[in-house]
Amino acid sequence: MIKSKMKNIFTVLKEAQEFLTSHNITEAKIDAEVLLCDVLNIERKNLVTLRTQEITEEQYDKFQKYLTERITGKPVAYITGVTEFMGLKFNVTPDILIPRQETEILVEKANDIIKKNNFKTCLDLCTGSGCIAVSVACFNENISVTASDISIQALKTARHNAGLNNVTEKINFICSDIFENIKGKFDIILSNPPYVTEAEYKCLQKELYFEPKLALTAPDNGLYFYKLIAQKAKNYLNENGVILLELNSGLSEQIKDLFKDFSRTQIIKDYSGLDRILKIEMRRK
């Protein structure tokens, strides 16, 4: 642990970064700053102006506890219980997948499509933290969202996040195994389903083993949920509707082929050049 108990924010952060780096934490500087900001209940942008401020013994001890948890591989979001997605605040628990920056691409594309086509209804399958459903509800004034998940605990957290971002009245949460308990049809269907294969799961970085395996892995070599959506989505999609799915980039062509009966499919890459989103359009009559 950090040997010096200097209470100056700059010094504590410097030593924390060195400590995390020595334990092979790749984002040591960012992690130290985020953890300390949570302890101090301030925004990261304020750290520079507060660098000479002293912290209390209680704050210091809590920060040490956070650092101890972090070197085990426990993700920062699970330590603090909060994360940011699309500029919005989300609570997270070990029962749900931590929202990823890559998934913001799906939400950005969805927002563009919703606005362009004046879509009114959205279905978010495997909602988890609710990050997709809540973000869509926040950024689209006239949208009505249905968000489903098989996990009761995930739905509890997602409902909380809807309230946290003042969109509770725009989202209907349903406990459902994919389409099992879904009624009606929707203009747009969104999903970031579990898609990690068992072989891939064995090779993940240690942080990911803190996240629920149920939310990460899928049977049938990662294709199980994509196949279900491909088989049943037409029954829940309005004419001229659109589906957006986050992809396992290593299986993108196989996933795309599952939707060959639809009128058009398009793979959208992320900022690293990896296949990230599959856009599927319903056949026009």
Backbone as CSV, one residue per row, in Angstrom:
resi,resn,N_x,N_y,N_z,CA_x,CA_y,CA_z,C_x,C_y,C_z
1,MET,0.828,-1.202,0.000,0.000,0.000,0.000,0.866,1.258,0.000
2,ILE,0.229,2.406,-0.158,0.942,3.667,-0.137,1.494,3.894,1.272
3,LYS,2.786,4.141,1.361,3.428,4.282,2.666,3.194,5.666,3.257
4,SER,3.317,6.679,2.408,3.181,8.046,2.899,1.722,8.389,3.123
5,LYS,1.426,9.074,4.218,0.057,9.490,4.494,-0.084,11.002,4.350
6,MET,0.570,11.550,3.363,0.400,12.962,3.042,-1.047,13.181,2.613
7,LYS,-1.619,14.277,3.049,-3.033,14.520,2.761,-3.254,15.451,1.573
8,ASN,-2.187,15.892,0.955,-2.299,16.736,-0.228,-2.822,15.901,-1.411
9,ILE,-3.866,16.383,-2.106,-4.498,15.619,-3.186,-3.490,15.251,-4.276
10,PHE,-2.652,16.202,-4.662,-1.660,15.934,-5.711,-0.731,14.797,-5.314
11,THR,-0.224,14.839,-4.081,0.714,13.813,-3.616,0.036,12.449,-3.487
12,VAL,-1.164,12.442,-2.934,-1.897,11.187,-2.765,-2.189,10.547,-4.118
13,LEU,-2.577,11.368,-5.080,-2.850,10.843,-6.422,-1.588,10.291,-7.079
14,LYS,-0.483,10.998,-6.943,0.780,10.565,-7.532,1.201,9.210,-6.970
15,GLU,1.119,9.063,-5.672,1.501,7.805,-5.037,0.521,6.687,-5.384
16,ALA,-0.772,7.035,-5.505,-1.776,6.041,-5.878,-1.523,5.514,-7.289
17,GLN,-1.190,6.415,-8.196,-0.890,6.007,-9.569,0.312,5.059,-9.603
18,GLU,1.347,5.398,-8.851,2.529,4.534,-8.802,2.188,3.178,-8.210
19,PHE,1.339,3.178,-7.201,0.924,1.933,-6.557,0.144,1.040,-7.520
20,LEU,-0.819,1.625,-8.219,-1.620,0.848,-9.172,-0.759,0.355,-10.331
21,THR,0.131,1.195,-10.815,1.022,0.799,-11.908,1.895,-0.382,-11.497
22,SER,2.356,-0.372,-10.277,3.202,-1.466,-9.789,2.453,-2.782,-9.697
23,HIS,1.122,-2.696,-9.715,0.291,-3.905,-9.707,-0.358,-4.151,-11.072
24,ASN,0.279,-3.600,-12.099,-0.106,-3.857,-13.500,-1.515,-3.401,-13.855
25,ILE,-1.961,-2.323,-13.234,-3.229,-1.703,-13.616,-2.925,-0.729,-14.751
26,THR,-3.441,-1.014,-15.940,-3.031,-0.266,-17.138,-3.513,1.187,-17.139
27,GLU,-4.690,1.441,-16.620,-5.230,2.807,-16.588,-5.072,3.385,-15.188
28,ALA,-3.859,3.313,-14.664,-3.615,3.674,-13.267,-3.985,5.118,-12.949
29,LYS,-3.604,6.043,-13.806,-3.874,7.459,-13.541,-5.366,7.751,-13.522
30,ILE,-6.069,7.284,-14.539,-7.514,7.508,-14.622,-8.225,6.850,-13.450
31,ASP,-7.856,5.593,-13.166,-8.510,4.869,-12.077,-8.306,5.569,-10.741
32,ALA,-7.080,6.026,-10.483,-6.805,6.717,-9.225,-7.644,7.985,-9.116
33,GLU,-7.743,8.727,-10.203,-8.512,9.971,-10.188,-9.997,9.712,-9.973
34,VAL,-10.536,8.720,-10.673,-11.963,8.412,-10.546,-12.289,7.951,-9.125
35,LEU,-11.442,7.107,-8.574,-11.678,6.600,-7.223,-11.589,7.715,-6.181
36,LEU,-10.595,8.589,-6.330,-10.462,9.681,-5.363,-11.618,10.670,-5.497
37,CYS,-12.043,10.930,-6.712,-13.183,11.844,-6.910,-14.443,11.294,-6.255
38,ASP,-14.606,9.977,-6.304,-15.766,9.383,-5.636,-15.659,9.574,-4.126
39,VAL,-14.477,9.366,-3.595,-14.255,9.563,-2.161,-14.549,11.008,-1.756
40,LEU,-14.080,11.957,-2.570,-14.231,13.373,-2.249,-15.567,13.960,-2.706
41,ASN,-16.317,13.156,-3.506,-17.600,13.605,-4.049,-17.436,14.871,-4.889
42,ILE,-16.456,14.822,-5.802,-16.218,15.935,-6.720,-16.089,15.399,-8.138
43,GLU,-16.136,16.285,-9.127,-15.950,15.890,-10.516,-14.467,15.919,-10.866
44,ARG,-14.071,15.051,-11.811,-12.649,14.959,-12.175,-12.090,16.280,-12.679
45,LYS,-12.919,17.052,-13.351,-12.444,18.316,-13.914,-11.998,19.295,-12.828
46,ASN,-12.423,19.049,-11.587,-12.072,19.949,-10.487,-10.783,19.559,-9.774
47,LEU,-10.208,18.424,-10.149,-9.000,17.970,-9.464,-7.841,18.956,-9.594
48,VAL,-7.690,19.526,-10.778,-6.562,20.432,-11.026,-6.589,21.621,-10.084
49,THR,-7.749,22.187,-9.884,-7.846,23.384,-9.037,-7.790,23.048,-7.552
50,LEU,-7.968,21.768,-7.215,-7.995,21.366,-5.806,-6.747,20.592,-5.395
51,ARG,-5.741,20.573,-6.250,-4.582,19.691,-6.039,-3.838,19.955,-4.729
52,THR,-3.908,21.155,-4.193,-3.212,21.452,-2.938,-4.098,21.238,-1.710
53,GLN,-5.340,20.894,-1.950,-6.273,20.692,-0.830,-5.911,19.422,-0.067
54,GLU,-6.033,19.458,1.233,-5.764,18.288,2.054,-7.031,17.463,2.213
55,ILE,-6.844,16.159,2.364,-7.985,15.274,2.589,-7.959,14.796,4.033
56,THR,-9.109,14.408,4.512,-9.208,13.974,5.902,-8.681,12.558,6.059
57,GLU,-8.454,12.177,7.288,-7.999,10.805,7.587,-9.044,9.791,7.125
58,GLU,-10.294,10.116,7.336,-11.383,9.210,6.933,-11.394,9.036,5.415
59,GLN,-11.256,10.131,4.672,-11.216,10.062,3.216,-10.011,9.267,2.731
60,TYR,-8.881,9.502,3.388,-7.660,8.790,3.015,-7.837,7.286,3.196
61,ASP,-8.400,6.879,4.335,-8.594,5.456,4.618,-9.550,4.811,3.617
62,LYS,-10.586,5.545,3.237,-11.533,5.013,2.248,-10.843,4.854,0.896
63,PHE,-10.005,5.813,0.534,-9.252,5.739,-0.717,-8.317,4.530,-0.716
64,GLN,-7.671,4.265,0.411,-6.803,3.096,0.522,-7.592,1.800,0.307
65,LYS,-8.801,1.766,0.860,-9.660,0.591,0.693,-10.000,0.395,-0.778
66,TYR,-10.324,1.476,-1.451,-10.627,1.412,-2.885,-9.434,0.880,-3.678
67,LEU,-8.242,1.371,-3.375,-7.044,0.942,-4.099,-6.770,-0.538,-3.877
68,THR,-7.005,-0.997,-2.662,-6.816,-2.412,-2.344,-7.762,-3.277,-3.161
69,GLU,-9.003,-2.820,-3.311,-9.968,-3.552,-4.128,-9.563,-3.542,-5.599
70,ARG,-9.056,-2.392,-6.047,-8.727,-2.264,-7.479,-7.609,-3.206,-7.901
71,ILE,-6.598,-3.424,-7.062,-5.481,-4.276,-7.474,-5.861,-5.755,-7.540
72,THR,-7.049,-6.103,-7.014,-7.528,-7.479,-7.183,-8.091,-7.689,-8.585
73,GLY,-8.272,-6.579,-9.312,-8.881,-6.639,-10.630,-10.317,-6.170,-10.642
74,LYS,-10.879,-5.890,-9.481,-12.265,-5.434,-9.400,-12.418,-4.128,-10.165
75,PRO,-13.344,-4.063,-11.115,-13.521,-2.851,-11.925,-13.886,-1.635,-11.083
76,VAL,-13.427,-0.478,-11.523,-13.694,0.774,-10.815,-15.189,0.993,-10.627
77,ALA,-15.981,0.689,-11.652,-17.429,0.923,-11.572,-18.080,0.104,-10.463
78,TYR,-17.573,-1.105,-10.210,-18.123,-1.917,-9.125,-17.657,-1.413,-7.761
79,ILE,-16.505,-0.772,-7.715,-16.001,-0.223,-6.452,-16.809,1.001,-6.053
80,THR,-17.038,1.887,-7.007,-17.774,3.123,-6.709,-19.285,2.951,-6.808
81,GLY,-19.707,1.956,-7.604,-21.140,1.725,-7.788,-21.770,2.608,-8.836
82,VAL,-20.954,3.405,-9.532,-21.493,4.296,-10.559,-20.568,4.306,-11.775
83,THR,-21.145,4.651,-12.932,-20.360,4.852,-14.137,-21.089,5.845,-15.028
84,GLU,-20.410,6.273,-16.089,-21.006,7.234,-17.024,-21.188,6.570,-18.374
85,PHE,-22.316,6.877,-19.015,-22.623,6.344,-20.340,-23.425,7.402,-21.076
86,MET,-22.979,7.774,-22.268,-23.642,8.820,-23.051,-23.776,10.125,-22.259
87,GLY,-22.812,10.384,-21.375,-22.856,11.593,-20.562,-23.853,11.536,-19.425
88,LEU,-24.466,10.376,-19.208,-25.453,10.195,-18.150,-24.869,9.340,-17.030
89,LYS,-25.419,9.477,-15.851,-24.960,8.716,-14.692,-25.774,7.441,-14.533
90,PHE,-25.065,6.333,-14.301,-25.725,5.042,-14.093,-25.152,4.348,-12.867
91,ASN,-26.048,3.811,-12.040,-25.609,2.938,-10.951,-25.366,1.543,-11.520
92,VAL,-24.341,0.885,-11.012,-24.047,-0.491,-11.431,-23.802,-1.355,-10.206
93,THR,-24.130,-2.629,-10.336,-23.875,-3.606,-9.280,-23.212,-4.819,-9.927
94,PRO,-22.617,-5.699,-9.143,-21.997,-6.910,-9.705,-22.979,-7.854,-10.392
95,ASP,-24.293,-7.539,-10.304,-25.299,-8.378,-10.958,-25.490,-8.023,-12.428
96,ILE,-24.886,-6.919,-12.858,-25.100,-6.483,-14.235,-23.773,-6.161,-14.915
97,LEU,-23.812,-6.190,-16.245,-22.648,-5.834,-17.048,-22.405,-4.324,-16.948
98,ILE,-21.146,-3.937,-16.853,-20.801,-2.512,-16.825,-20.968,-1.927,-18.230
99,PRO,-21.707,-0.834,-18.393,-21.856,-0.212,-19.722,-20.512,0.118,-20.334
100,ARG,-20.389,-0.150,-21.657,-19.127,0.063,-22.368,-19.241,1.249,-23.320
101,GLN,-18.111,1.898,-23.530,-18.078,3.028,-24.454,-18.479,2.592,-25.857
102,GLU,-18.097,1.366,-26.246,-18.422,0.872,-27.592,-19.928,0.818,-27.820
103,THR,-20.676,0.567,-26.760,-22.136,0.466,-26.893,-22.768,1.821,-27.161
104,GLU,-22.050,2.900,-26.852,-22.558,4.229,-27.167,-22.773,4.399,-28.673
105,ILE,-21.986,3.677,-29.475,-22.151,3.749,-30.930,-23.539,3.256,-31.318
106,LEU,-23.996,2.182,-30.683,-25.333,1.646,-30.958,-26.395,2.691,-30.621
107,VAL,-26.247,3.347,-29.480,-27.228,4.356,-29.065,-27.201,5.564,-30.003
108,GLU,-26.018,5.988,-30.396,-25.909,7.120,-31.321,-26.584,6.808,-32.656
109,LYS,-26.361,5.606,-33.186,-27.005,5.202,-34.442,-28.514,5.107,-34.263
110,ALA,-28.932,4.557,-33.126,-30.365,4.448,-32.850,-31.020,5.819,-32.792
111,ASN,-30.379,6.765,-32.127,-30.932,8.119,-32.026,-31.090,8.759,-33.403
112,ASP,-30.091,8.571,-34.255,-30.164,9.123,-35.616,-31.339,8.522,-36.388
113,ILE,-31.489,7.213,-36.291,-32.561,6.513,-37.015,-33.931,6.910,-36.481
114,ILE,-34.061,6.993,-35.168,-35.337,7.369,-34.551,-35.771,8.762,-34.996
115,LYS,-34.845,9.692,-34.985,-35.171,11.068,-35.372,-35.483,11.171,-36.864
116,LYS,-34.685,10.492,-37.683,-34.869,10.556,-39.131,-36.212,9.978,-39.558
117,ASN,-36.635,8.892,-38.911,-37.867,8.199,-39.302,-39.063,8.514,-38.407
118,ASN,-38.832,9.386,-37.421,-39.895,9.746,-36.482,-40.481,8.509,-35.797
119,PHE,-39.600,7.593,-35.414,-40.033,6.381,-34.729,-40.588,6.724,-33.352
120,LYS,-41.607,5.942,-32.938,-42.277,6.205,-31.668,-42.077,5.109,-30.629
121,THR,-41.719,3.892,-31.088,-41.624,2.770,-30.156,-40.296,2.041,-30.312
122,CYS,-39.729,1.649,-29.171,-38.417,1.003,-29.155,-38.440,-0.168,-28.179
123,LEU,-37.815,-1.253,-28.567,-37.639,-2.417,-27.691,-36.151,-2.631,-27.460
124,ASP,-35.753,-2.693,-26.194,-34.362,-2.971,-25.828,-34.309,-4.339,-25.159
125,LEU,-33.753,-5.322,-25.858,-33.627,-6.675,-25.330,-32.317,-6.821,-24.559
126,CYS,-32.360,-7.579,-23.458,-31.179,-7.779,-22.598,-30.701,-6.435,-22.053
127,THR,-31.584,-5.713,-21.420,-31.315,-4.320,-21.052,-30.226,-4.148,-20.002
128,GLY,-30.042,-5.130,-19.113,-28.977,-5.037,-18.113,-29.142,-3.815,-17.224
129,SER,-28.159,-2.931,-17.247,-28.199,-1.697,-16.442,-29.260,-0.725,-16.924
130,GLY,-29.791,-0.985,-18.126,-30.753,-0.056,-18.727,-30.074,1.066,-19.496
131,CYS,-28.765,0.960,-19.703,-28.035,2.081,-20.316,-28.552,2.426,-21.709
132,ILE,-28.910,1.409,-22.510,-29.419,1.685,-23.851,-30.820,2.287,-23.774
133,ALA,-31.699,1.627,-23.040,-33.091,2.087,-22.936,-33.181,3.489,-22.346
134,VAL,-32.456,3.727,-21.273,-32.497,5.027,-20.604,-31.931,6.123,-21.500
135,SER,-30.830,5.824,-22.173,-30.225,6.826,-23.056,-31.142,7.176,-24.213
136,VAL,-31.761,6.170,-24.821,-32.698,6.425,-25.911,-33.876,7.264,-25.410
137,ALA,-34.374,6.941,-24.238,-35.490,7.705,-23.668,-35.081,9.148,-23.369
138,CYS,-33.854,9.338,-22.933,-33.372,10.679,-22.593,-33.203,11.571,-23.818
139,PHE,-32.738,10.979,-24.922,-32.360,11.776,-26.085,-33.431,11.823,-27.180
140,ASN,-34.581,11.195,-26.938,-35.661,11.207,-27.928,-36.970,11.538,-27.219
141,GLU,-37.477,12.712,-27.490,-38.591,13.263,-26.715,-39.864,12.423,-26.811
142,ASN,-40.183,11.928,-28.006,-41.487,11.282,-28.201,-41.396,9.762,-28.317
143,ILE,-40.368,9.164,-27.744,-40.195,7.723,-27.847,-40.779,7.017,-26.617
144,SER,-41.354,5.853,-26.861,-41.810,4.981,-25.782,-40.961,3.716,-25.843
145,VAL,-40.322,3.364,-24.739,-39.354,2.275,-24.725,-39.852,1.109,-23.875
146,THR,-39.684,-0.095,-24.388,-39.882,-1.312,-23.603,-38.512,-1.941,-23.404
147,ALA,-38.163,-2.228,-22.157,-36.846,-2.789,-21.844,-37.036,-4.119,-21.126
148,SER,-36.388,-5.155,-21.637,-36.571,-6.482,-21.046,-35.242,-7.109,-20.642
149,ASP,-35.320,-7.974,-19.645,-34.165,-8.750,-19.212,-34.685,-9.967,-18.461
150,ILE,-33.907,-11.035,-18.472,-34.308,-12.239,-17.745,-33.982,-12.124,-16.261
151,SER,-33.091,-11.181,-15.920,-32.638,-11.017,-14.545,-33.497,-10.002,-13.789
152,ILE,-34.102,-10.446,-12.705,-34.901,-9.555,-11.859,-34.024,-8.463,-11.254
153,GLN,-32.811,-8.837,-10.837,-31.906,-7.862,-10.230,-31.482,-6.809,-11.246
154,ALA,-31.236,-7.239,-12.481,-30.877,-6.279,-13.524,-32.012,-5.290,-13.746
155,LEU,-33.237,-5.772,-13.789,-34.389,-4.891,-13.995,-34.558,-3.913,-12.839
156,LYS,-34.261,-4.362,-11.641,-34.338,-3.470,-10.478,-33.351,-2.312,-10.634
157,THR,-32.132,-2.645,-11.060,-31.122,-1.607,-11.258,-31.497,-0.697,-12.428
158,ALA,-32.006,-1.301,-13.506,-32.395,-0.518,-14.683,-33.515,0.469,-14.335
159,ARG,-34.481,0.025,-13.543,-35.557,0.925,-13.104,-34.990,2.072,-12.277
160,HIS,-34.054,1.752,-11.416,-33.419,2.793,-10.610,-32.719,3.813,-11.506
161,ASN,-32.034,3.320,-12.536,-31.318,4.218,-13.447,-32.266,5.074,-14.271
162,ALA,-33.439,4.524,-14.583,-34.452,5.326,-15.272,-34.895,6.485,-14.383
163,GLY,-35.098,6.193,-13.094,-35.469,7.247,-12.153,-34.351,8.251,-11.957
164,LEU,-33.127,7.757,-11.923,-31.959,8.618,-11.744,-31.848,9.646,-12.867
165,ASN,-32.320,9.241,-14.067,-32.230,10.122,-15.235,-33.590,10.669,-15.673
166,ASN,-34.575,10.536,-14.795,-35.896,11.164,-14.988,-36.642,10.708,-16.242
167,VAL,-36.553,9.405,-16.548,-37.296,8.892,-17.710,-38.148,7.671,-17.352
168,THR,-38.479,7.517,-16.080,-39.246,6.353,-15.631,-40.554,6.193,-16.389
169,GLU,-41.238,7.304,-16.652,-42.551,7.238,-17.299,-42.458,6.856,-18.779
170,LYS,-41.268,6.903,-19.357,-41.112,6.597,-20.776,-40.677,5.159,-21.037
171,ILE,-40.402,4.400,-19.961,-39.887,3.039,-20.136,-40.747,2.034,-19.387
172,ASN,-41.111,0.957,-20.097,-41.836,-0.164,-19.505,-40.858,-1.326,-19.352
173,PHE,-40.589,-1.737,-18.123,-39.637,-2.813,-17.864,-40.367,-4.143,-17.728
174,ILE,-39.861,-5.155,-18.433,-40.504,-6.469,-18.463,-39.473,-7.558,-18.216
175,CYS,-39.801,-8.490,-17.334,-38.945,-9.666,-17.141,-39.275,-10.662,-18.253
176,SER,-38.306,-10.908,-19.107,-38.558,-11.747,-20.280,-37.271,-12.381,-20.782
177,ASP,-37.376,-13.622,-21.218,-36.271,-14.304,-21.885,-36.381,-13.979,-23.371
178,ILE,-35.647,-12.967,-23.801,-35.749,-12.424,-25.161,-37.202,-12.036,-25.435
179,PHE,-37.895,-12.659,-26.376,-39.254,-12.221,-26.743,-40.361,-12.904,-25.946
180,GLU,-40.021,-13.756,-25.013,-41.001,-14.623,-24.354,-42.232,-13.887,-23.840
181,ASN,-42.038,-12.771,-23.150,-43.168,-12.043,-22.549,-43.423,-10.689,-23.219
182,ILE,-42.904,-10.526,-24.426,-43.066,-9.257,-25.141,-44.357,-9.263,-25.948
183,LYS,-45.100,-8.182,-25.856,-46.344,-8.030,-26.615,-46.228,-6.834,-27.555
184,GLY,-46.871,-6.939,-28.725,-46.926,-5.826,-29.647,-45.742,-5.774,-30.593
185,LYS,-45.713,-4.699,-31.393,-44.651,-4.495,-32.369,-43.988,-3.143,-32.140
186,PHE,-42.760,-3.018,-32.677,-41.947,-1.846,-32.393,-41.312,-1.304,-33.671
187,ASP,-41.036,-0.010,-33.672,-40.378,0.611,-34.821,-38.897,0.244,-34.883
188,ILE,-38.278,0.097,-33.726,-36.850,-0.221,-33.672,-36.578,-1.171,-32.510
189,ILE,-35.775,-2.183,-32.779,-35.370,-3.152,-31.762,-33.858,-3.042,-31.580
190,LEU,-33.439,-2.907,-30.325,-32.031,-2.756,-29.993,-31.612,-3.867,-29.042
191,SER,-30.359,-4.286,-29.153,-29.877,-5.271,-28.190,-28.363,-5.354,-28.180
192,ASN,-27.827,-5.461,-26.983,-26.440,-5.855,-26.774,-26.501,-7.172,-26.015
193,PRO,-26.709,-8.285,-26.723,-26.940,-9.569,-26.061,-25.635,-10.196,-25.585
194,PRO,-25.693,-11.179,-24.704,-24.489,-11.950,-24.386,-23.952,-12.593,-25.664
195,TYR,-22.640,-12.512,-25.882,-22.112,-13.072,-27.135,-20.709,-13.652,-27.019
196,VAL,-20.143,-13.676,-25.831,-18.800,-14.232,-25.666,-18.876,-15.752,-25.715
197,THR,-18.002,-16.364,-26.492,-17.973,-17.830,-26.565,-17.267,-18.384,-25.330
198,GLU,-17.477,-19.670,-25.065,-16.812,-20.301,-23.926,-15.299,-20.259,-24.083
199,ALA,-14.824,-20.430,-25.306,-13.373,-20.376,-25.564,-12.835,-18.974,-25.292
200,GLU,-13.580,-17.953,-25.711,-13.159,-16.574,-25.468,-13.183,-16.241,-23.977
201,TYR,-14.170,-16.789,-23.272,-14.331,-16.495,-21.854,-13.110,-16.929,-21.042
202,LYS,-12.507,-18.025,-21.445,-11.340,-18.545,-20.733,-10.122,-17.643,-20.870
203,CYS,-10.154,-16.737,-21.842,-8.991,-15.888,-22.132,-9.218,-14.414,-21.798
204,LEU,-10.292,-14.101,-21.110,-10.605,-12.705,-20.808,-9.645,-12.130,-19.767
205,GLN,-9.510,-10.798,-19.772,-8.719,-10.143,-18.741,-9.424,-10.288,-17.408
206,LYS,-8.642,-10.220,-16.317,-9.172,-10.590,-15.002,-10.344,-9.716,-14.556
207,GLU,-10.381,-8.446,-15.002,-11.481,-7.568,-14.606,-12.837,-8.126,-15.021
208,LEU,-12.871,-8.783,-16.171,-14.149,-9.253,-16.703,-14.733,-10.420,-15.913
209,TYR,-13.899,-11.127,-15.152,-14.417,-12.230,-14.351,-15.202,-11.742,-13.133
210,PHE,-15.153,-10.446,-12.863,-15.982,-9.872,-11.808,-17.406,-9.630,-12.311
211,GLU,-17.590,-9.618,-13.620,-18.908,-9.357,-14.194,-19.680,-10.673,-14.355
212,PRO,-21.017,-10.621,-14.337,-21.807,-11.861,-14.375,-21.620,-12.629,-15.682
213,LYS,-21.264,-13.882,-15.561,-21.036,-14.706,-16.751,-22.300,-14.802,-17.600
214,LEU,-23.463,-14.816,-16.949,-24.741,-14.893,-17.659,-24.915,-13.748,-18.638
215,ALA,-24.361,-12.582,-18.298,-24.502,-11.395,-19.149,-23.419,-11.325,-20.221
216,LEU,-22.432,-12.208,-20.145,-21.319,-12.187,-21.091,-21.380,-13.300,-22.124
217,THR,-21.585,-14.518,-21.659,-21.438,-15.682,-22.546,-22.756,-16.152,-23.132
218,ALA,-22.646,-16.789,-24.286,-23.818,-17.341,-24.972,-23.490,-18.732,-25.504
219,PRO,-24.444,-19.657,-25.438,-24.240,-20.986,-26.013,-24.134,-20.915,-27.540
220,ASP,-23.948,-22.061,-28.123,-23.893,-22.178,-29.583,-22.799,-21.280,-30.166
221,ASN,-21.621,-21.375,-29.546,-20.454,-20.617,-30.009,-20.730,-19.120,-30.110
222,GLY,-21.481,-18.606,-29.133,-21.755,-17.175,-29.079,-22.912,-16.698,-29.930
223,LEU,-23.548,-17.601,-30.656,-24.580,-17.204,-31.620,-26.012,-17.379,-31.116
224,TYR,-26.187,-17.947,-29.952,-27.507,-18.352,-29.471,-28.536,-17.219,-29.523
225,PHE,-28.217,-16.075,-28.937,-29.203,-14.985,-28.859,-29.417,-14.319,-30.213
226,TYR,-28.377,-14.246,-31.010,-28.531,-13.702,-32.358,-29.494,-14.573,-33.171
227,LYS,-29.372,-15.888,-33.017,-30.269,-16.798,-33.747,-31.720,-16.612,-33.309
228,LEU,-31.941,-16.467,-32.007,-33.301,-16.254,-31.509,-33.901,-14.965,-32.064
229,ILE,-33.106,-13.924,-32.061,-33.587,-12.633,-32.569,-33.874,-12.729,-34.060
230,ALA,-32.998,-13.392,-34.806,-33.190,-13.553,-36.251,-34.465,-14.333,-36.556
231,GLN,-34.744,-15.342,-35.747,-35.911,-16.203,-35.980,-37.235,-15.513,-35.644
232,LYS,-37.232,-14.657,-34.638,-38.503,-14.153,-34.107,-38.737,-12.650,-34.268
233,ALA,-37.712,-11.915,-34.625,-37.827,-10.444,-34.618,-38.918,-9.920,-35.542
234,LYS,-39.136,-10.573,-36.686,-40.139,-10.079,-37.631,-41.533,-10.022,-37.020
235,ASN,-41.771,-10.867,-36.025,-43.079,-10.882,-35.360,-43.272,-9.682,-34.430
236,TYR,-42.182,-8.957,-34.164,-42.230,-7.854,-33.208,-41.760,-6.539,-33.820
237,LEU,-41.565,-6.539,-35.127,-41.044,-5.351,-35.797,-42.081,-4.780,-36.754
238,ASN,-42.339,-3.499,-36.643,-43.271,-2.846,-37.554,-42.712,-2.808,-38.971
239,GLU,-43.619,-2.626,-39.932,-43.203,-2.459,-41.324,-42.217,-1.292,-41.419
240,ASN,-41.156,-1.527,-42.161,-40.078,-0.544,-42.324,-39.290,-0.301,-41.026
241,GLY,-39.390,-1.253,-40.099,-38.651,-1.152,-38.844,-37.177,-1.490,-39.005
242,VAL,-36.423,-1.212,-37.950,-34.969,-1.397,-37.964,-34.528,-2.135,-36.700
243,ILE,-33.524,-2.983,-36.853,-32.894,-3.669,-35.721,-31.432,-3.240,-35.670
244,LEU,-30.947,-2.938,-34.484,-29.527,-2.669,-34.279,-29.010,-3.610,-33.194
245,LEU,-27.975,-4.368,-33.517,-27.400,-5.316,-32.580,-25.917,-5.049,-32.393
246,GLU,-25.457,-5.086,-31.147,-24.012,-5.049,-30.937,-23.443,-6.422,-31.291
247,LEU,-22.267,-6.417,-31.911,-21.689,-7.640,-32.460,-20.517,-8.165,-31.646
248,ASN,-20.376,-9.471,-31.656,-19.095,-10.103,-31.372,-18.310,-9.954,-32.665
249,SER,-17.296,-9.095,-32.674,-16.612,-8.754,-33.926,-16.000,-9.963,-34.614
250,GLY,-15.658,-10.984,-33.833,-15.082,-12.178,-34.423,-16.096,-13.064,-35.121
251,LEU,-17.384,-12.786,-34.897,-18.455,-13.593,-35.493,-19.356,-12.758,-36.402
252,SER,-18.906,-11.568,-36.768,-19.783,-10.609,-37.439,-20.396,-11.141,-38.731
253,GLU,-19.621,-11.802,-39.557,-20.161,-12.299,-40.824,-21.152,-13.425,-40.595
254,GLN,-20.881,-14.281,-39.615,-21.825,-15.351,-39.289,-23.136,-14.774,-38.774
255,ILE,-23.034,-13.739,-37.948,-24.238,-13.104,-37.416,-25.018,-12.426,-38.536
256,LYS,-24.328,-11.734,-39.399,-24.974,-11.062,-40.530,-25.734,-12.060,-41.391
257,ASP,-25.151,-13.232,-41.580,-25.770,-14.250,-42.426,-27.076,-14.776,-41.828
258,LEU,-27.221,-14.688,-40.520,-28.449,-15.140,-39.862,-29.650,-14.296,-40.269
259,PHE,-29.391,-13.067,-40.722,-30.464,-12.127,-41.055,-30.607,-11.936,-42.567
260,LYS,-30.241,-12.941,-43.337,-30.276,-12.839,-44.796,-31.687,-12.708,-45.350
261,ASP,-32.703,-13.083,-44.567,-34.086,-12.964,-45.033,-34.628,-11.540,-44.913
262,PHE,-33.890,-10.671,-44.264,-34.308,-9.277,-44.164,-33.841,-8.529,-45.414
263,SER,-34.426,-7.343,-45.635,-34.166,-6.652,-46.893,-32.750,-6.124,-47.005
264,ARG,-32.157,-5.695,-45.881,-30.819,-5.118,-45.949,-30.111,-5.263,-44.612
265,THR,-28.849,-5.638,-44.668,-28.022,-5.701,-43.467,-26.733,-4.927,-43.705
266,GLN,-26.263,-4.261,-42.673,-25.053,-3.451,-42.793,-24.249,-3.539,-41.507
267,ILE,-22.960,-3.827,-41.641,-22.062,-3.864,-40.487,-21.423,-2.489,-40.308
268,ILE,-21.495,-1.976,-39.102,-20.930,-0.669,-38.761,-19.737,-0.884,-37.845
269,LYS,-18.622,-0.274,-38.169,-17.397,-0.453,-37.388,-17.309,0.544,-36.240
270,ASP,-16.524,0.183,-35.218,-16.305,1.102,-34.108,-15.073,1.960,-34.376
271,TYR,-14.659,2.736,-33.393,-13.554,3.678,-33.587,-12.200,2.978,-33.712
272,SER,-12.155,1.696,-33.376,-10.923,0.919,-33.531,-10.895,0.141,-34.836
273,GLY,-11.960,0.298,-35.636,-12.030,-0.406,-36.912,-12.591,-1.811,-36.812
274,LEU,-13.125,-2.174,-35.642,-13.709,-3.496,-35.462,-15.192,-3.480,-35.824
275,ASP,-15.692,-4.594,-36.342,-17.120,-4.723,-36.609,-17.863,-4.635,-35.276
276,ARG,-18.746,-3.652,-35.135,-19.352,-3.416,-33.828,-20.869,-3.498,-33.816
277,ILE,-21.533,-2.982,-34.866,-22.993,-2.926,-34.892,-23.509,-3.553,-36.175
278,LEU,-24.578,-4.344,-36.082,-25.265,-4.841,-37.259,-26.604,-4.112,-37.363
279,LYS,-26.781,-3.421,-38.477,-28.049,-2.735,-38.770,-28.849,-3.608,-39.715
280,ILE,-30.098,-3.895,-39.341,-30.962,-4.770,-40.122,-32.261,-4.041,-40.416
281,GLU,-32.627,-4.023,-41.679,-33.852,-3.313,-42.062,-34.920,-4.305,-42.521
282,MET,-36.166,-4.008,-42.131,-37.293,-4.853,-42.479,-37.649,-4.638,-43.965
283,ARG,-38.063,-5.699,-44.619,-38.446,-5.625,-46.023,-39.656,-4.723,-46.204
284,ARG,-39.558,-3.790,-47.140,-40.677,-2.898,-47.442,-41.700,-3.616,-48.310
285,LYS,-42.957,-3.346,-48.065,-44.022,-3.965,-48.863,-44.286,-3.143,-50.123
